[in-house]
């Protein structure tokens, strides 16, 4: 199966019956990232997380804070 990286537009081939290929075929929300882009995004995310200011989600608001 030919796939295209959404960041750098390189075209790679993956096995037709792999789990990644099945996810790409059946769920259009999943996007393919080549190994280089996946590594770069992972490293940058770890750097931002190490700063202490990186949050994936907003903290939950307690009922006491709303009063």
C-alpha positions in Angstrom: 0.0 0.0 0.0 1.4 3.4 -0.9 1.0 6.1 1.7 1.9 9.8 1.8 3.3 11.6 4.8 1.0 14.5 5.8 3.9 16.7 6.8 6.7 16.3 4.3 4.7 14.6 1.4 7.1 11.7 1.0 5.6 8.6 -0.5 6.3 5.3 1.3 5.0 1.8 1.0 3.7 -0.3 3.8 2.4 -3.9 3.8 -1.2 -4.2 2.7 -2.3 -6.4 5.7 -0.4 -4.6 8.5 -2.3 -3.0 11.4 -1.3 0.5 10.3 -2.7 -0.1 6.8 -5.9 -1.4 8.2 -6.3 1.7 10.3 -5.6 4.0 7.4 -8.2 2.2 5.2 -11.0 1.9 7.7 -10.6 5.1 9.7 -10.0 8.2 7.7 -9.1 10.2 10.8 -5.8 8.4 11.1 -2.9 10.0 9.3 0.4 8.6 8.2 3.6 10.1 9.3 7.0 8.8 8.0 9.6 7.6 10.5 11.6 10.9 10.3 8.6 13.1 10.9 7.3 10.9 13.7 10.6 11.0 15.4 10.9 14.7 15.0 7.4 15.4 16.4 8.1 13.0 19.3 11.3 14.7 20.2 9.8 18.2 20.0 6.8 17.2 22.1 9.2 15.8 24.8 11.1 19.0 24.8 8.0 21.1 25.3 6.7 18.7 28.0 10.0 19.1 29.8 9.5 22.9 30.1 6.6 22.3 32.5 4.3 24.6 30.7 3.0 22.0 28.3 -0.5 20.6 29.0 -2.5 18.3 26.9 -5.8 19.1 28.4 -7.2 21.9 30.5 -7.3 21.1 34.2 -10.7 20.0 35.5 -12.7 22.7 37.3 -13.9 21.8 40.7 -17.4 22.8 42.0 -15.8 24.9 44.7 -13.9 27.0 42.2 -17.1 27.9 40.4 -18.8 29.4 43.5 
